[in-house]
């Protein structure tokens, strides 16, 4: 009897073990099938500048893309560091571990194309003309290096002049318009600058314009056409620099560069509080004006002023997004790129104020014109600027494919600080800039 009990006990144990093994078999087979299914997915990583609100939007965009492409697994990996972003991307490139898609560091687009870091998108553009044909041809050409196209615009902004209507009204000065010249700008700035009994300004007509924008609008150049030489020491550049310096030294209608730097790096806090009448910015600055004192600021904006007899097109800025030349999945990476620069994604950036419409027709423009909550006059001005002829890229004007942008910036800032302190005249500054840029160019091209 005891023997029978032992046998039955062993049978129960064996039966129990069998059930467990069968369960584990199902479990592991299920996991292995799931893992196998996941392993079959194409995995992509894309990266951009670290910014909490934008991170959230980009993660949402990633999820939307995965829903459309269940065969792909995509991760957005933001890169922190601000001004160190360029160095971090370069270190990833040197280490051979670049993300499949990434925001090309601002101003480094041509340099990255020259180094072979970016995938040439030309074959994909030729293959899908219907999609890429929706992007204005001038924007596609902004992305060109030699015979290739190496990135796409992830947003768009245009340089413009903001002004405070209330301060203009108080002085009875007509508002700026699209035909305004820098001379008209100066005349208004003089009238709009107010001082107390001690001669101390409590209201400025303007803060200093961006140096590169002035050079551009005055008809100046930084490089010759084939980018083999700096021509910074030119009459038009000197005129622009003279105008710039006289705004704060002679006419005193703007705080000095040093004062502006101490009080916010040339930023616009004074405009937000109604103490500055005009400033040059880009269209994305509209979102910062949400914080303006409504009792003191009613703003409008127009294209940047021009010099009499010199007509320049819109001066544009944007973020470029490119595909790593080392990606293991170039076709899939380009599909992701098309999505994150597509109309739905651009609509996201319009909604948060980081972009104006990239395409002239379709979803993003319709959203901007019909749904986006903004003054009609502002929308009309943006639309008018977008339709002006001969647009120019800020980065292509300033940059040189043979020289890393951070080195150009270093020379500009170092010499500019001395110029701002009065150590150089405009002529001396222009000559010093040209000499230093040409030395840098010779060194880089030699290496």
C-alpha positions as CSV (number, residue, x, y, z in Angstrom):
1,X,0.0,0.0,0.0
2,X,2.8,2.4,0.9
3,X,4.4,1.4,-2.3
4,X,1.3,2.4,-4.3
5,X,1.2,5.8,-2.5
6,X,4.8,6.5,-3.4
7,X,4.1,5.6,-7.1
8,X,1.0,7.9,-7.1
9,X,3.0,10.7,-5.4
10,X,5.7,10.4,-8.0
11,X,3.1,10.4,-10.8
12,X,1.6,13.6,-9.3
13,X,5.0,15.2,-9.1
14,X,5.8,14.2,-12.7
15,X,2.4,15.5,-13.9
16,X,3.0,18.8,-12.1
17,X,6.6,19.1,-13.5
18,X,5.2,18.4,-16.9
19,X,2.6,21.2,-16.6
20,X,5.3,23.6,-15.4
21,X,7.6,22.7,-18.3
22,X,4.8,23.0,-20.8
23,X,3.9,26.5,-19.4
24,X,7.6,27.6,-19.5
25,X,7.8,26.3,-23.0
26,X,4.8,28.3,-24.1
27,X,6.2,31.3,-22.2
28,X,9.7,31.2,-23.7
29,X,8.4,30.3,-27.1
30,X,6.1,33.3,-26.9
31,X,8.9,35.6,-25.8
32,X,11.3,34.3,-28.4
33,X,8.7,34.8,-31.1
34,X,8.0,38.3,-29.7
35,X,11.8,39.0,-29.5
36,X,12.2,37.6,-33.0
37,X,9.4,39.9,-34.2
38,X,11.0,42.9,-32.5
39,X,14.4,41.9,-33.9
40,X,13.0,42.0,-37.4
41,X,12.0,45.6,-36.9
42,X,14.3,48.3,-38.3
43,X,15.7,50.3,-35.4
44,X,16.4,54.0,-35.8
45,X,17.6,56.7,-33.5
46,X,17.2,60.4,-34.1
47,X,18.5,63.4,-32.1
48,X,18.1,67.1,-31.7
49,X,18.7,69.9,-29.2
50,X,17.6,69.2,-25.7
51,X,14.6,71.3,-24.8
52,X,11.8,70.0,-22.6
53,X,8.8,71.2,-24.5
54,X,10.3,70.3,-27.9
55,X,11.4,66.9,-26.6
56,X,7.7,66.1,-25.8
57,X,6.6,67.1,-29.3
58,X,9.4,65.1,-31.0
59,X,8.5,62.0,-28.9
60,X,4.9,62.4,-29.9
61,X,6.0,62.7,-33.6
62,X,8.1,59.5,-33.1
63,X,5.0,57.6,-31.9
64,X,2.9,58.8,-34.8
65,X,5.6,57.7,-37.2
66,X,5.7,54.2,-35.6
67,X,2.0,53.9,-36.0
68,X,2.3,54.5,-39.7
69,X,5.4,52.2,-39.9
70,X,4.9,49.2,-37.6
71,X,7.9,47.6,-39.2
72,X,10.1,50.3,-37.6
73,X,11.2,50.9,-34.0
74,X,12.3,54.6,-33.5
75,X,13.8,56.3,-30.5
76,X,14.2,60.1,-30.0
77,X,17.4,60.8,-28.1
78,X,17.8,64.6,-27.3
79,X,21.4,65.9,-26.9
80,X,22.0,68.4,-24.1
81,X,24.7,71.0,-24.0
82,X,23.5,74.1,-25.8
83,X,26.5,75.6,-27.4
84,X,28.4,72.3,-26.9
85,X,26.0,70.5,-29.2
86,X,28.4,70.8,-32.2
87,X,31.3,69.3,-30.2
88,X,29.1,66.4,-29.1
89,X,27.8,65.7,-32.5
90,X,31.4,65.8,-33.9
91,X,32.5,63.4,-31.2
92,X,29.7,61.0,-32.1
93,X,30.8,61.2,-35.7
94,X,34.4,60.5,-34.9
95,X,33.3,57.6,-32.8
96,X,31.2,56.2,-35.5
97,X,28.1,56.3,-33.4
98,X,26.0,59.1,-34.9
99,X,22.2,58.8,-34.7
100,X,20.6,57.8,-37.9
101,X,19.1,61.3,-38.2
102,X,20.1,64.4,-36.4
103,X,19.8,68.2,-36.3
104,X,22.9,69.5,-38.1
105,X,24.6,72.0,-35.8
106,X,23.5,75.5,-36.7
107,X,26.0,77.1,-39.1
108,X,27.9,73.8,-39.6
109,X,25.8,72.4,-42.5
110,X,28.3,73.0,-45.3
111,X,31.2,71.9,-43.2
112,X,29.5,68.6,-42.3
113,X,28.6,68.0,-46.0
114,X,32.3,68.6,-46.9
115,X,33.5,66.1,-44.2
116,X,31.2,63.4,-45.6
117,X,29.2,63.1,-42.3
118,X,25.9,63.5,-44.1
119,X,24.1,61.3,-46.6
120,X,23.5,62.8,-50.0
121,X,19.7,62.9,-50.4
122,X,19.7,63.7,-54.2
123,X,18.7,60.1,-55.3
124,X,15.8,60.2,-52.9
125,X,14.7,63.7,-54.1
126,X,14.8,62.5,-57.7
127,X,12.9,59.3,-56.8
128,X,10.1,61.1,-54.9
129,X,9.6,64.3,-56.8
130,X,6.0,64.6,-55.7
131,X,6.9,64.9,-52.0
132,X,10.1,67.0,-52.3
133,X,8.5,69.2,-54.9
134,X,6.2,70.6,-52.3
135,X,9.2,72.2,-50.5
136,X,10.1,75.5,-52.2
137,X,13.1,75.1,-54.6
138,X,15.0,77.9,-52.9
139,X,14.9,76.0,-49.6
140,X,16.1,72.8,-51.3
141,X,19.0,74.9,-52.9
142,X,19.9,76.3,-49.4
143,X,20.7,72.7,-48.5
144,X,23.0,72.2,-51.5
145,X,26.7,71.5,-51.3
146,X,28.4,71.1,-54.7
147,X,26.2,68.7,-56.6
148,X,24.4,67.1,-53.6
149,X,21.6,67.9,-51.2
150,X,22.5,66.9,-47.7
151,X,19.7,68.1,-45.4
152,X,16.1,69.2,-45.1
153,X,14.5,72.2,-43.3
154,X,13.0,71.3,-40.0
155,X,11.5,74.8,-39.5
156,X,11.7,78.2,-41.0
157,X,12.1,81.8,-39.8
158,X,12.7,85.2,-41.5
159,X,14.6,88.2,-40.2
160,X,12.3,91.2,-39.6
161,X,11.9,94.4,-37.7
162,X,9.6,94.5,-34.7
163,X,8.2,97.9,-33.5
164,X,6.0,99.1,-30.6
165,X,3.0,100.9,-32.0
166,X,2.3,102.6,-28.7
167,X,5.7,104.4,-28.7
168,X,5.2,105.4,-32.4
169,X,1.7,106.7,-31.7
170,X,3.0,108.7,-28.7
171,X,5.4,110.6,-31.0
172,X,3.0,110.7,-34.0
173,X,5.5,108.8,-36.2
174,X,4.0,106.7,-39.0
175,X,4.6,102.9,-38.6
176,X,7.4,101.3,-40.6
177,X,6.4,99.5,-43.8
178,X,8.0,97.1,-46.3
179,X,9.7,100.1,-48.1
180,X,11.5,101.4,-45.0
181,X,15.2,102.3,-45.3
182,X,17.9,102.3,-42.6
183,X,17.9,106.1,-42.9
184,X,14.2,106.1,-42.0
185,X,14.9,103.7,-39.2
186,X,17.6,106.0,-37.8
187,X,15.3,109.1,-38.0
188,X,12.6,107.3,-36.1
189,X,15.1,105.9,-33.5
190,X,16.3,109.4,-32.8
191,X,12.8,110.7,-32.1
192,X,11.9,107.6,-30.0
193,X,15.0,107.9,-27.7
194,X,14.1,109.7,-24.5
195,X,16.4,111.0,-21.8
196,X,16.0,112.3,-18.3
197,X,17.3,115.6,-16.9
198,X,20.8,114.1,-16.4
199,X,20.9,112.9,-20.1
200,X,20.5,109.3,-19.2
201,X,18.3,107.3,-21.6
202,X,15.2,105.8,-20.1
203,X,13.8,104.8,-23.5
204,X,15.9,103.7,-26.5
205,X,14.8,103.9,-30.1
206,X,16.3,100.5,-30.8
207,X,18.8,97.9,-29.8
208,X,21.6,97.1,-32.2
209,X,20.7,95.1,-35.3
210,X,22.5,91.8,-36.0
211,X,25.8,92.6,-37.6
212,X,25.5,90.0,-40.4
213,X,22.0,91.2,-41.3
214,X,23.3,94.8,-41.6
215,X,26.2,93.7,-43.8
216,X,23.7,91.7,-46.0
217,X,21.2,94.5,-46.3
218,X,23.9,97.1,-47.1
219,X,25.0,94.9,-50.1
220,X,28.1,93.6,-48.4
221,X,29.7,90.2,-48.6
222,X,31.9,88.1,-46.3
223,X,33.3,85.6,-48.9
224,X,33.9,85.7,-52.6
225,X,31.6,83.6,-54.8
226,X,33.6,80.4,-54.8
227,X,34.3,80.7,-51.0
228,X,38.1,80.7,-51.5
229,X,38.7,84.1,-50.0
230,X,37.2,86.5,-47.5
231,X,36.3,90.0,-48.9
232,X,35.2,91.4,-45.6
233,X,37.3,94.6,-46.1
234,X,34.9,96.1,-48.7
235,X,33.2,99.5,-49.0
236,X,29.7,98.2,-48.3
237,X,30.8,96.3,-45.3
238,X,32.5,99.4,-43.9
239,X,29.3,101.4,-44.5
240,X,27.3,98.8,-42.6
241,X,29.8,98.8,-39.7
242,X,29.9,102.6,-39.6
243,X,26.1,102.7,-39.4
244,X,26.2,100.1,-36.6
245,X,28.8,101.9,-34.5
246,X,27.1,105.3,-35.0
247,X,23.8,104.0,-33.6
248,X,25.3,103.8,-30.1
249,X,28.4,106.1,-30.3
250,X,27.2,109.1,-32.3
251,X,23.4,109.1,-32.2
252,X,23.1,107.2,-28.9
253,X,19.8,105.7,-29.9
254,X,20.8,102.2,-28.8
255,X,22.6,100.8,-25.7
256,X,26.2,100.0,-26.4
257,X,27.1,96.4,-27.2
258,X,28.8,96.0,-23.8
259,X,25.7,97.3,-22.0
260,X,23.4,95.1,-24.1
261,X,25.7,92.1,-23.4
262,X,25.6,92.7,-19.6
263,X,21.9,93.1,-19.6
264,X,21.0,90.1,-21.7
265,X,23.4,89.5,-24.6
266,X,21.7,92.0,-26.9
267,X,18.3,90.5,-26.1
268,X,14.9,92.3,-26.0
269,X,13.9,92.7,-22.4
270,X,13.6,96.5,-22.9
271,X,11.1,96.0,-25.7
272,X,9.0,93.6,-23.6
273,X,8.7,96.4,-20.9
274,X,8.1,99.2,-23.4
275,X,11.5,100.8,-23.0
276,X,12.8,100.0,-26.5
277,X,10.8,101.0,-29.6
278,X,12.3,98.7,-32.2
279,X,14.5,95.6,-32.5
280,X,15.6,93.3,-35.3
281,X,14.7,89.7,-34.8
282,X,13.3,86.6,-36.5
283,X,9.7,85.6,-36.9
284,X,10.0,83.0,-34.0
285,X,10.5,86.0,-31.6
286,X,6.8,86.5,-31.9
287,X,6.3,83.9,-29.2
288,X,8.5,85.8,-26.8
289,X,6.3,88.9,-27.2
290,X,3.6,87.0,-25.3
291,X,5.4,88.2,-22.2
292,X,5.3,91.9,-23.1
293,X,3.5,94.4,-20.8
294,X,0.2,94.7,-22.7
295,X,-0.3,98.2,-21.2
296,X,3.0,99.4,-22.8
297,X,3.5,97.2,-25.9
298,X,1.3,96.7,-29.0
299,X,3.7,95.2,-31.5
300,X,3.9,94.9,-35.2
301,X,6.6,93.9,-37.6
302,X,7.9,94.5,-41.2
303,X,10.7,93.2,-43.4
304,X,14.2,94.4,-42.3
305,X,14.9,97.9,-43.6
306,X,17.0,98.3,-46.8
307,X,19.5,100.7,-48.2
308,X,18.3,103.1,-50.9
309,X,19.0,101.5,-54.3
310,X,19.9,98.1,-52.8
311,X,17.0,95.6,-52.9
312,X,17.7,92.4,-51.0
313,X,15.4,89.4,-50.6
314,X,14.2,87.8,-47.3
315,X,17.0,86.7,-45.0
316,X,16.1,83.3,-43.8
317,X,17.0,81.0,-40.9
318,X,16.0,77.4,-40.3
319,X,17.1,74.2,-38.6
320,X,18.6,71.6,-40.9
321,X,18.0,67.9,-40.4
322,X,20.2,65.4,-42.1
323,X,20.8,61.6,-42.3
324,X,24.1,60.1,-41.1
325,X,26.2,58.8,-44.0
326,X,26.9,55.7,-41.8
327,X,23.3,54.7,-41.1
328,X,22.7,51.0,-41.6
329,X,19.2,51.7,-42.9
330,X,19.4,54.7,-45.3
331,X,16.0,54.1,-47.0
332,X,14.2,53.8,-43.6
333,X,16.1,56.8,-42.3
334,X,15.0,58.9,-45.2
335,X,11.3,57.9,-44.6
336,X,11.7,59.1,-41.0
337,X,13.3,62.3,-42.2
338,X,10.4,63.0,-44.6
339,X,8.0,62.5,-41.8
340,X,9.8,64.9,-39.3
341,X,10.1,67.6,-41.9
342,X,6.6,66.9,-43.3
343,X,3.5,69.1,-43.2
344,X,2.1,67.5,-40.0
345,X,5.4,68.0,-38.1
346,X,5.8,71.6,-39.4
347,X,2.3,72.2,-38.2
348,X,3.4,71.2,-34.7
349,X,6.2,73.9,-34.8
350,X,3.8,76.5,-36.2
351,X,1.5,75.8,-33.3
352,X,4.2,76.5,-30.7
353,X,5.6,79.4,-32.6
354,X,8.9,77.9,-33.6
355,X,8.2,78.1,-37.3
356,X,6.3,79.8,-40.1
357,X,5.0,77.6,-43.0
358,X,7.7,75.9,-45.0
359,X,5.5,75.0,-47.9
360,X,3.5,77.7,-49.7
361,X,0.4,75.4,-50.1
362,X,-1.3,72.6,-48.2
363,X,-1.8,71.6,-44.6
364,X,0.6,73.8,-42.8
365,X,-0.2,77.0,-44.7
366,X,-4.0,76.4,-44.4
367,X,-3.5,75.8,-40.6
368,X,-1.5,79.0,-40.3
369,X,-3.9,81.2,-42.3
370,X,-7.2,79.8,-41.0
371,X,-6.6,78.3,-37.5
372,X,-3.5,79.6,-35.9
373,X,-4.4,82.3,-33.4
374,X,-2.6,85.4,-34.5
375,X,-3.3,88.9,-35.7
376,X,-4.3,89.0,-39.3
377,X,-1.9,91.8,-40.1
378,X,0.9,89.6,-38.8
379,X,-0.1,86.7,-41.0
380,X,-0.4,89.0,-44.0
381,X,3.1,90.3,-43.3
382,X,4.6,86.8,-43.1
383,X,2.8,85.7,-46.2
384,X,4.1,88.9,-48.0
385,X,7.7,88.2,-46.9
386,X,7.5,84.6,-48.0
387,X,6.5,85.7,-51.5
388,X,9.2,88.3,-51.9
389,X,11.8,87.3,-54.6
390,X,15.4,86.2,-54.1
391,X,15.5,84.8,-50.6
392,X,18.9,84.2,-49.1
393,X,20.1,81.8,-46.4
394,X,21.6,83.5,-43.3
395,X,23.9,80.5,-42.8
396,X,25.1,80.2,-46.4
397,X,25.8,83.9,-46.5
398,X,27.8,83.8,-43.3
399,X,29.3,80.3,-43.5
400,X,32.0,78.7,-45.6
401,X,32.1,75.0,-46.4
402,X,35.9,75.1,-46.1
403,X,35.9,76.4,-42.5
404,X,34.1,75.2,-39.4
405,X,31.5,77.7,-38.4
406,X,32.6,77.7,-34.7
407,X,36.0,79.0,-35.8
408,X,34.4,81.8,-37.9
409,X,32.3,82.8,-34.9
410,X,35.3,82.8,-32.6
411,X,37.1,85.3,-34.9
412,X,34.0,87.4,-35.3
413,X,33.3,87.6,-31.5
414,X,37.0,88.2,-30.6
415,X,37.3,91.1,-33.0
416,X,33.8,92.4,-32.5
417,X,34.4,92.8,-28.7
418,X,37.4,95.0,-29.4
419,X,35.4,96.9,-32.1
420,X,32.6,97.5,-29.6
421,X,35.1,98.9,-27.0
422,X,36.4,101.4,-29.6
423,X,39.7,99.7,-30.2
424,X,39.1,99.5,-33.9
425,X,37.5,101.9,-36.4
426,X,35.1,100.3,-38.9
427,X,37.9,100.3,-41.5
428,X,40.3,98.7,-39.1
429,X,37.8,96.1,-38.0
430,X,36.9,95.2,-41.6
431,X,40.6,94.7,-42.5
432,X,41.3,92.7,-39.3
433,X,38.3,90.4,-40.0
434,X,39.4,89.8,-43.6
435,X,43.0,89.1,-42.6
436,X,42.0,86.7,-39.8
437,X,39.4,84.9,-41.9
438,X,41.8,84.4,-44.8
439,X,44.5,83.1,-42.5
440,X,42.0,80.6,-41.1
441,X,40.8,79.7,-44.6
442,X,44.3,79.0,-45.8
443,X,45.1,76.9,-42.8
444,X,41.9,74.8,-43.1
445,X,42.3,74.3,-46.9
446,X,45.9,73.3,-46.4
447,X,45.1,70.7,-43.9
